[in-house]
């Protein structure tokens, strides 16, 4: 988050985009420090893995 934003929330859309891509929803807020923080303790890799697993089940 070195661009000056705090990560407040991160999730994926349960509906794939028009090209079949996974779309993510992110809630950022302007940080008081330049580095920014992960306020929710969210791991983007875990969110991404969960998105692939969930959406693969929908299309199986």
N, CA, C and O atoms as a Maestro MAE file, in Angstrom:
{
 s_m_m2io_version
 :::
 2.0.0
}

f_m_ct {
 s_m_title
 :::
 protein
 m_atom[240] {
  # First column is atom index #
  i_m_mmod_type
  r_m_x_coord
  r_m_y_coord
  r_m_z_coord
  i_m_residue_number
  s_m_chain_name
  s_m_pdb_residue_name
  s_m_pdb_atom_name
  i_m_atomic_number
  :::
  1 25 0.834 -1.181 0.000 1 A "UNK " " N  " 7
  2 3 0.000 0.000 0.000 1 A "UNK " " CA " 6
  3 2 0.883 1.250 0.000 1 A "UNK " " C  " 6
  4 15 0.546 2.254 0.627 1 A "UNK " " O  " 8
  5 25 1.980 1.184 -0.685 2 A "UNK " " N  " 7
  6 3 2.936 2.280 -0.666 2 A "UNK " " CA " 6
  7 2 2.491 3.488 -1.485 2 A "UNK " " C  " 6
  8 15 3.288 4.397 -1.722 2 A "UNK " " O  " 8
  9 25 1.240 3.512 -1.917 3 A "UNK " " N  " 7
  10 3 0.744 4.661 -2.676 3 A "UNK " " CA " 6
  11 2 -0.116 5.582 -1.818 3 A "UNK " " C  " 6
  12 15 -0.782 6.479 -2.335 3 A "UNK " " O  " 8
  13 25 -0.100 5.354 -0.494 4 A "UNK " " N  " 7
  14 3 -0.779 6.261 0.416 4 A "UNK " " CA " 6
  15 2 -2.228 5.939 0.712 4 A "UNK " " C  " 6
  16 15 -2.993 6.828 1.086 4 A "UNK " " O  " 8
  17 25 -2.622 4.683 0.553 5 A "UNK " " N  " 7
  18 3 -3.990 4.274 0.865 5 A "UNK " " CA " 6
  19 2 -3.977 3.110 1.844 5 A "UNK " " C  " 6
  20 15 -3.085 2.262 1.806 5 A "UNK " " O  " 8
  21 25 -4.980 3.078 2.723 6 A "UNK " " N  " 7
  22 3 -5.189 1.944 3.611 6 A "UNK " " CA " 6
  23 2 -6.173 0.995 2.950 6 A "UNK " " C  " 6
  24 15 -7.149 1.431 2.339 6 A "UNK " " O  " 8
  25 25 -5.918 -0.300 3.070 7 A "UNK " " N  " 7
  26 3 -6.833 -1.316 2.571 7 A "UNK " " CA " 6
  27 2 -7.833 -1.621 3.677 7 A "UNK " " C  " 6
  28 15 -7.462 -2.138 4.731 7 A "UNK " " O  " 8
  29 25 -9.098 -1.301 3.437 8 A "UNK " " N  " 7
  30 3 -10.147 -1.519 4.431 8 A "UNK " " CA " 6
  31 2 -10.893 -2.826 4.189 8 A "UNK " " C  " 6
  32 15 -11.246 -3.520 5.142 8 A "UNK " " O  " 8
  33 25 -11.135 -3.167 2.938 9 A "UNK " " N  " 7
  34 3 -11.872 -4.387 2.601 9 A "UNK " " CA " 6
  35 2 -11.502 -4.832 1.193 9 A "UNK " " C  " 6
  36 15 -11.152 -4.020 0.336 9 A "UNK " " O  " 8
  37 25 -11.589 -6.138 0.977 10 A "UNK " " N  " 7
  38 3 -11.301 -6.719 -0.331 10 A "UNK " " CA " 6
  39 2 -12.156 -7.963 -0.491 10 A "UNK " " C  " 6
  40 15 -12.179 -8.823 0.389 10 A "UNK " " O  " 8
  41 25 -12.856 -8.061 -1.607 11 A "UNK " " N  " 7
  42 3 -13.686 -9.227 -1.893 11 A "UNK " " CA " 6
  43 2 -13.785 -9.378 -3.405 11 A "UNK " " C  " 6
  44 15 -13.264 -8.550 -4.153 11 A "UNK " " O  " 8
  45 25 -14.445 -10.421 -3.848 12 A "UNK " " N  " 7
  46 3 -14.630 -10.631 -5.279 12 A "UNK " " CA " 6
  47 2 -16.113 -10.635 -5.594 12 A "UNK " " C  " 6
  48 15 -16.947 -10.936 -4.740 12 A "UNK " " O  " 8
  49 25 -16.425 -10.298 -6.821 13 A "UNK " " N  " 7
  50 3 -17.810 -10.311 -7.272 13 A "UNK " " CA " 6
  51 2 -18.218 -11.752 -7.547 13 A "UNK " " C  " 6
  52 15 -17.451 -12.501 -8.152 13 A "UNK " " O  " 8
  53 25 -19.421 -12.158 -7.109 14 A "UNK " " N  " 7
  54 3 -19.879 -13.521 -7.379 14 A "UNK " " CA " 6
  55 2 -20.281 -13.728 -8.840 14 A "UNK " " C  " 6
  56 15 -20.624 -14.841 -9.236 14 A "UNK " " O  " 8
  57 25 -20.240 -12.676 -9.628 15 A "UNK " " N  " 7
  58 3 -20.604 -12.741 -11.044 15 A "UNK " " CA " 6
  59 2 -19.358 -12.420 -11.864 15 A "UNK " " C  " 6
  60 15 -18.708 -11.399 -11.639 15 A "UNK " " O  " 8
  61 25 -19.030 -13.287 -12.809 16 A "UNK " " N  " 7
  62 3 -17.869 -13.020 -13.665 16 A "UNK " " CA " 6
  63 2 -18.177 -11.891 -14.631 16 A "UNK " " C  " 6
  64 15 -19.334 -11.651 -14.976 16 A "UNK " " O  " 8
  65 25 -17.138 -11.204 -15.063 17 A "UNK " " N  " 7
  66 3 -17.272 -10.121 -16.031 17 A "UNK " " CA " 6
  67 2 -17.653 -10.658 -17.401 17 A "UNK " " C  " 6
  68 15 -17.708 -11.871 -17.602 17 A "UNK " " O  " 8
  69 25 -17.917 -9.757 -18.350 18 A "UNK " " N  " 7
  70 3 -18.385 -10.157 -19.676 18 A "UNK " " CA " 6
  71 2 -17.402 -11.056 -20.436 18 A "UNK " " C  " 6
  72 15 -17.818 -11.831 -21.296 18 A "UNK " " O  " 8
  73 25 -16.140 -10.963 -20.136 19 A "UNK " " N  " 7
  74 3 -15.127 -11.789 -20.811 19 A "UNK " " CA " 6
  75 2 -14.787 -13.032 -19.986 19 A "UNK " " C  " 6
  76 15 -13.870 -13.778 -20.331 19 A "UNK " " O  " 8
  77 25 -15.533 -13.254 -18.887 20 A "UNK " " N  " 7
  78 3 -15.263 -14.394 -18.017 20 A "UNK " " CA " 6
  79 2 -14.223 -14.107 -16.951 20 A "UNK " " C  " 6
  80 15 -13.778 -15.015 -16.250 20 A "UNK " " O  " 8
  81 25 -13.835 -12.846 -16.829 21 A "UNK " " N  " 7
  82 3 -12.817 -12.480 -15.855 21 A "UNK " " CA " 6
  83 2 -13.428 -12.316 -14.458 21 A "UNK " " C  " 6
  84 15 -14.613 -12.013 -14.315 21 A "UNK " " O  " 8
  85 25 -12.603 -12.519 -13.444 22 A "UNK " " N  " 7
  86 3 -13.025 -12.317 -12.062 22 A "UNK " " CA " 6
  87 2 -12.814 -10.852 -11.724 22 A "UNK " " C  " 6
  88 15 -11.747 -10.291 -11.971 22 A "UNK " " O  " 8
  89 25 -13.836 -10.246 -11.160 23 A "UNK " " N  " 7
  90 3 -13.751 -8.837 -10.783 23 A "UNK " " CA " 6
  91 2 -13.678 -8.731 -9.264 23 A "UNK " " C  " 6
  92 15 -14.365 -9.453 -8.542 23 A "UNK " " O  " 8
  93 25 -12.842 -7.829 -8.800 24 A "UNK " " N  " 7
  94 3 -12.629 -7.656 -7.366 24 A "UNK " " CA " 6
  95 2 -13.164 -6.306 -6.920 24 A "UNK " " C  " 6
  96 15 -13.149 -5.327 -7.666 24 A "UNK " " O  " 8
  97 25 -13.635 -6.284 -5.686 25 A "UNK " " N  " 7
  98 3 -14.141 -5.061 -5.069 25 A "UNK " " CA " 6
  99 2 -13.167 -4.701 -3.950 25 A "UNK " " C  " 6
  100 15 -12.850 -5.529 -3.096 25 A "UNK " " O  " 8
  101 25 -12.705 -3.469 -3.967 26 A "UNK " " N  " 7
  102 3 -11.721 -3.043 -2.976 26 A "UNK " " CA " 6
  103 2 -12.172 -1.726 -2.351 26 A "UNK " " C  " 6
  104 15 -12.617 -0.812 -3.044 26 A "UNK " " O  " 8
  105 25 -12.048 -1.650 -1.040 27 A "UNK " " N  " 7
  106 3 -12.392 -0.429 -0.312 27 A "UNK " " CA " 6
  107 2 -11.087 0.140 0.231 27 A "UNK " " C  " 6
  108 15 -10.443 -0.457 1.093 27 A "UNK " " O  " 8
  109 25 -10.714 1.292 -0.282 28 A "UNK " " N  " 7
  110 3 -9.502 1.988 0.147 28 A "UNK " " CA " 6
  111 2 -9.879 3.309 0.795 28 A "UNK " " C  " 6
  112 15 -10.925 3.883 0.491 28 A "UNK " " O  " 8
  113 25 -9.030 3.784 1.683 29 A "UNK " " N  " 7
  114 3 -9.192 5.147 2.195 29 A "UNK " " CA " 6
  115 2 -7.822 5.799 2.235 29 A "UNK " " C  " 6
  116 15 -6.802 5.130 2.401 29 A "UNK " " O  " 8
  117 25 -7.818 7.094 2.083 30 A "UNK " " N  " 7
  118 3 -6.565 7.848 2.103 30 A "UNK " " CA " 6
  119 2 -5.897 7.653 3.454 30 A "UNK " " C  " 6
  120 15 -6.511 7.859 4.501 30 A "UNK " " O  " 8
  121 25 -4.651 7.260 3.418 31 A "UNK " " N  " 7
  122 3 -3.904 6.979 4.636 31 A "UNK " " CA " 6
  123 2 -3.324 8.257 5.226 31 A "UNK " " C  " 6
  124 15 -3.081 9.242 4.528 31 A "UNK " " O  " 8
  125 25 -3.113 8.205 6.525 32 A "UNK " " N  " 7
  126 3 -2.440 9.334 7.172 32 A "UNK " " CA " 6
  127 2 -0.926 9.224 6.994 32 A "UNK " " C  " 6
  128 15 -0.212 10.214 7.154 32 A "UNK " " O  " 8
  129 25 -0.428 8.023 6.662 33 A "UNK " " N  " 7
  130 3 1.001 7.856 6.376 33 A "UNK " " CA " 6
  131 2 1.165 7.510 4.906 33 A "UNK " " C  " 6
  132 15 0.242 7.019 4.257 33 A "UNK " " O  " 8
  133 25 2.328 7.769 4.410 34 A "UNK " " N  " 7
  134 3 2.603 7.525 2.993 34 A "UNK " " CA " 6
  135 2 2.520 6.039 2.643 34 A "UNK " " C  " 6
  136 15 2.104 5.676 1.543 34 A "UNK " " O  " 8
  137 25 2.915 5.190 3.581 35 A "UNK " " N  " 7
  138 3 2.973 3.756 3.289 35 A "UNK " " CA " 6
  139 2 1.599 3.106 3.217 35 A "UNK " " C  " 6
  140 15 1.404 2.198 2.408 35 A "UNK " " O  " 8
  141 25 0.654 3.528 4.019 36 A "UNK " " N  " 7
  142 3 -0.651 2.874 4.060 36 A "UNK " " CA " 6
  143 2 -0.575 1.567 4.833 36 A "UNK " " C  " 6
  144 15 0.511 1.047 5.091 36 A "UNK " " O  " 8
  145 25 -1.748 1.040 5.203 37 A "UNK " " N  " 7
  146 3 -1.795 -0.176 6.003 37 A "UNK " " CA " 6
  147 2 -2.892 -1.101 5.509 37 A "UNK " " C  " 6
  148 15 -3.830 -0.675 4.836 37 A "UNK " " O  " 8
  149 25 -2.760 -2.358 5.850 38 A "UNK " " N  " 7
  150 3 -3.797 -3.349 5.601 38 A "UNK " " CA " 6
  151 2 -4.622 -3.421 6.886 38 A "UNK " " C  " 6
  152 15 -4.289 -4.182 7.795 38 A "UNK " " O  " 8
  153 25 -5.685 -2.642 6.966 39 A "UNK " " N  " 7
  154 3 -6.451 -2.510 8.201 39 A "UNK " " CA " 6
  155 2 -7.257 -3.751 8.550 39 A "UNK " " C  " 6
  156 15 -7.520 -4.011 9.724 39 A "UNK " " O  " 8
  157 25 -7.647 -4.510 7.551 40 A "UNK " " N  " 7
  158 3 -8.460 -5.695 7.808 40 A "UNK " " CA " 6
  159 2 -7.652 -6.968 7.954 40 A "UNK " " C  " 6
  160 15 -8.225 -8.036 8.173 40 A "UNK " " O  " 8
  161 25 -6.338 -6.882 7.839 41 A "UNK " " N  " 7
  162 3 -5.512 -8.073 7.897 41 A "UNK " " CA " 6
  163 2 -5.808 -9.026 6.745 41 A "UNK " " C  " 6
  164 15 -5.634 -10.238 6.866 41 A "UNK " " O  " 8
  165 25 -6.257 -8.461 5.623 42 A "UNK " " N  " 7
  166 3 -6.667 -9.271 4.477 42 A "UNK " " CA " 6
  167 2 -5.463 -9.726 3.667 42 A "UNK " " C  " 6
  168 15 -4.509 -8.973 3.472 42 A "UNK " " O  " 8
  169 25 -5.521 -10.962 3.202 43 A "UNK " " N  " 7
  170 3 -4.462 -11.494 2.355 43 A "UNK " " CA " 6
  171 2 -5.008 -11.600 0.931 43 A "UNK " " C  " 6
  172 15 -5.858 -12.451 0.667 43 A "UNK " " O  " 8
  173 25 -4.543 -10.762 0.016 44 A "UNK " " N  " 7
  174 3 -5.053 -10.796 -1.359 44 A "UNK " " CA " 6
  175 2 -4.938 -12.165 -2.024 44 A "UNK " " C  " 6
  176 15 -5.781 -12.516 -2.849 44 A "UNK " " O  " 8
  177 25 -3.921 -12.939 -1.686 45 A "UNK " " N  " 7
  178 3 -3.762 -14.269 -2.278 45 A "UNK " " CA " 6
  179 2 -4.895 -15.188 -1.824 45 A "UNK " " C  " 6
  180 15 -5.430 -15.953 -2.627 45 A "UNK " " O  " 8
  181 25 -5.262 -15.119 -0.552 46 A "UNK " " N  " 7
  182 3 -6.362 -15.940 -0.035 46 A "UNK " " CA " 6
  183 2 -7.676 -15.532 -0.685 46 A "UNK " " C  " 6
  184 15 -8.473 -16.393 -1.057 46 A "UNK " " O  " 8
  185 25 -7.913 -14.236 -0.829 47 A "UNK " " N  " 7
  186 3 -9.145 -13.758 -1.479 47 A "UNK " " CA " 6
  187 2 -9.193 -14.242 -2.923 47 A "UNK " " C  " 6
  188 15 -10.242 -14.676 -3.398 47 A "UNK " " O  " 8
  189 25 -8.076 -14.171 -3.616 48 A "UNK " " N  " 7
  190 3 -8.012 -14.622 -5.003 48 A "UNK " " CA " 6
  191 2 -8.258 -16.132 -5.103 48 A "UNK " " C  " 6
  192 15 -9.017 -16.581 -5.962 48 A "UNK " " O  " 8
  193 25 -7.627 -16.905 -4.240 49 A "UNK " " N  " 7
  194 3 -7.833 -18.359 -4.240 49 A "UNK " " CA " 6
  195 2 -9.297 -18.701 -3.976 49 A "UNK " " C  " 6
  196 15 -9.861 -19.582 -4.625 49 A "UNK " " O  " 8
  197 25 -9.909 -18.000 -3.019 50 A "UNK " " N  " 7
  198 3 -11.319 -18.236 -2.691 50 A "UNK " " CA " 6
  199 2 -12.207 -17.899 -3.884 50 A "UNK " " C  " 6
  200 15 -13.188 -18.596 -4.143 50 A "UNK " " O  " 8
  201 25 -11.872 -16.841 -4.607 51 A "UNK " " N  " 7
  202 3 -12.639 -16.457 -5.795 51 A "UNK " " CA " 6
  203 2 -12.584 -17.560 -6.847 51 A "UNK " " C  " 6
  204 15 -13.618 -17.949 -7.391 51 A "UNK " " O  " 8
  205 25 -11.387 -18.066 -7.137 52 A "UNK " " N  " 7
  206 3 -11.245 -19.125 -8.138 52 A "UNK " " CA " 6
  207 2 -12.012 -20.376 -7.726 52 A "UNK " " C  " 6
  208 15 -12.693 -20.987 -8.550 52 A "UNK " " O  " 8
  209 25 -11.904 -20.764 -6.445 53 A "UNK " " N  " 7
  210 3 -12.602 -21.960 -5.966 53 A "UNK " " CA " 6
  211 2 -14.117 -21.790 -6.061 53 A "UNK " " C  " 6
  212 15 -14.813 -22.680 -6.550 53 A "UNK " " O  " 8
  213 25 -14.621 -20.663 -5.600 54 A "UNK " " N  " 7
  214 3 -16.062 -20.413 -5.588 54 A "UNK " " CA " 6
  215 2 -16.627 -20.353 -6.998 54 A "UNK " " C  " 6
  216 15 -17.647 -20.979 -7.286 54 A "UNK " " O  " 8
  217 25 -15.978 -19.611 -7.868 55 A "UNK " " N  " 7
  218 3 -16.498 -19.447 -9.221 55 A "UNK " " CA " 6
  219 2 -16.338 -20.715 -10.057 55 A "UNK " " C  " 6
  220 15 -17.124 -20.947 -10.976 55 A "UNK " " O  " 8
  221 25 -15.337 -21.535 -9.754 56 A "UNK " " N  " 7
  222 3 -15.179 -22.810 -10.463 56 A "UNK " " CA " 6
  223 2 -16.331 -23.748 -10.116 56 A "UNK " " C  " 6
  224 15 -16.809 -24.484 -10.980 56 A "UNK " " O  " 8
  225 25 -16.783 -23.730 -8.860 57 A "UNK " " N  " 7
  226 3 -17.908 -24.569 -8.430 57 A "UNK " " CA " 6
  227 2 -19.194 -24.159 -9.136 57 A "UNK " " C  " 6
  228 15 -20.022 -25.011 -9.458 57 A "UNK " " O  " 8
  229 25 -19.366 -22.868 -9.379 58 A "UNK " " N  " 7
  230 3 -20.578 -22.371 -10.032 58 A "UNK " " CA " 6
  231 2 -20.668 -22.848 -11.474 58 A "UNK " " C  " 6
  232 15 -21.767 -23.001 -12.008 58 A "UNK " " O  " 8
  233 25 -19.534 -23.083 -12.105 59 A "UNK " " N  " 7
  234 3 -19.520 -23.432 -13.523 59 A "UNK " " CA " 6
  235 2 -19.162 -24.899 -13.762 59 A "UNK " " C  " 6
  236 15 -18.848 -25.300 -14.882 59 A "UNK " " O  " 8
  237 25 -19.215 -25.696 -12.683 60 A "UNK " " N  " 7
  238 3 -18.883 -27.130 -12.821 60 A "UNK " " CA " 6
  239 2 -20.114 -27.947 -13.162 60 A "UNK " " C  " 6
  240 15 -20.024 -29.165 -13.315 60 A "UNK " " O  " 8
  :::
 }
 m_bond[239] {
  # First column is bond index #
  i_m_from
  i_m_to
  i_m_order
  :::
  1 1 2 1
  2 2 3 1
  3 3 4 2
  4 3 5 1
  5 5 6 1
  6 6 7 1
  7 7 8 2
  8 7 9 1
  9 9 10 1
  10 10 11 1
  11 11 12 2
  12 11 13 1
  13 13 14 1
  14 14 15 1
  15 15 16 2
  16 15 17 1
  17 17 18 1
  18 18 19 1
  19 19 20 2
  20 19 21 1
  21 21 22 1
  22 22 23 1
  23 23 24 2
  24 23 25 1
  25 25 26 1
  26 26 27 1
  27 27 28 2
  28 27 29 1
  29 29 30 1
  30 30 31 1
  31 31 32 2
  32 31 33 1
  33 33 34 1
  34 34 35 1
  35 35 36 2
  36 35 37 1
  37 37 38 1
  38 38 39 1
  39 39 40 2
  40 39 41 1
  41 41 42 1
  42 42 43 1
  43 43 44 2
  44 43 45 1
  45 45 46 1
  46 46 47 1
  47 47 48 2
  48 47 49 1
  49 49 50 1
  50 50 51 1
  51 51 52 2
  52 51 53 1
  53 53 54 1
  54 54 55 1
  55 55 56 2
  56 55 57 1
  57 57 58 1
  58 58 59 1
  59 59 60 2
  60 59 61 1
  61 61 62 1
  62 62 63 1
  63 63 64 2
  64 63 65 1
  65 65 66 1
  66 66 67 1
  67 67 68 2
  68 67 69 1
  69 69 70 1
  70 70 71 1
  71 71 72 2
  72 71 73 1
  73 73 74 1
  74 74 75 1
  75 75 76 2
  76 75 77 1
  77 77 78 1
  78 78 79 1
  79 79 80 2
  80 79 81 1
  81 81 82 1
  82 82 83 1
  83 83 84 2
  84 83 85 1
  85 85 86 1
  86 86 87 1
  87 87 88 2
  88 87 89 1
  89 89 90 1
  90 90 91 1
  91 91 92 2
  92 91 93 1
  93 93 94 1
  94 94 95 1
  95 95 96 2
  96 95 97 1
  97 97 98 1
  98 98 99 1
  99 99 100 2
  100 99 101 1
  101 101 102 1
  102 102 103 1
  103 103 104 2
  104 103 105 1
  105 105 106 1
  106 106 107 1
  107 107 108 2
  108 107 109 1
  109 109 110 1
  110 110 111 1
  111 111 112 2
  112 111 113 1
  113 113 114 1
  114 114 115 1
  115 115 116 2
  116 115 117 1
  117 117 118 1
  118 118 119 1
  119 119 120 2
  120 119 121 1
  121 121 122 1
  122 122 123 1
  123 123 124 2
  124 123 125 1
  125 125 126 1
  126 126 127 1
  127 127 128 2
  128 127 129 1
  129 129 130 1
  130 130 131 1
  131 131 132 2
  132 131 133 1
  133 133 134 1
  134 134 135 1
  135 135 136 2
  136 135 137 1
  137 137 138 1
  138 138 139 1
  139 139 140 2
  140 139 141 1
  141 141 142 1
  142 142 143 1
  143 143 144 2
  144 143 145 1
  145 145 146 1
  146 146 147 1
  147 147 148 2
  148 147 149 1
  149 149 150 1
  150 150 151 1
  151 151 152 2
  152 151 153 1
  153 153 154 1
  154 154 155 1
  155 155 156 2
  156 155 157 1
  157 157 158 1
  158 158 159 1
  159 159 160 2
  160 159 161 1
  161 161 162 1
  162 162 163 1
  163 163 164 2
  164 163 165 1
  165 165 166 1
  166 166 167 1
  167 167 168 2
  168 167 169 1
  169 169 170 1
  170 170 171 1
  171 171 172 2
  172 171 173 1
  173 173 174 1
  174 174 175 1
  175 175 176 2
  176 175 177 1
  177 177 178 1
  178 178 179 1
  179 179 180 2
  180 179 181 1
  181 181 182 1
  182 182 183 1
  183 183 184 2
  184 183 185 1
  185 185 186 1
  186 186 187 1
  187 187 188 2
  188 187 189 1
  189 189 190 1
  190 190 191 1
  191 191 192 2
  192 191 193 1
  193 193 194 1
  194 194 195 1
  195 195 196 2
  196 195 197 1
  197 197 198 1
  198 198 199 1
  199 199 200 2
  200 199 201 1
  201 201 202 1
  202 202 203 1
  203 203 204 2
  204 203 205 1
  205 205 206 1
  206 206 207 1
  207 207 208 2
  208 207 209 1
  209 209 210 1
  210 210 211 1
  211 211 212 2
  212 211 213 1
  213 213 214 1
  214 214 215 1
  215 215 216 2
  216 215 217 1
  217 217 218 1
  218 218 219 1
  219 219 220 2
  220 219 221 1
  221 221 222 1
  222 222 223 1
  223 223 224 2
  224 223 225 1
  225 225 226 1
  226 226 227 1
  227 227 228 2
  228 227 229 1
  229 229 230 1
  230 230 231 1
  231 231 232 2
  232 231 233 1
  233 233 234 1
  234 234 235 1
  235 235 236 2
  236 235 237 1
  237 237 238 1
  238 238 239 1
  239 239 240 2
  :::
 }
}
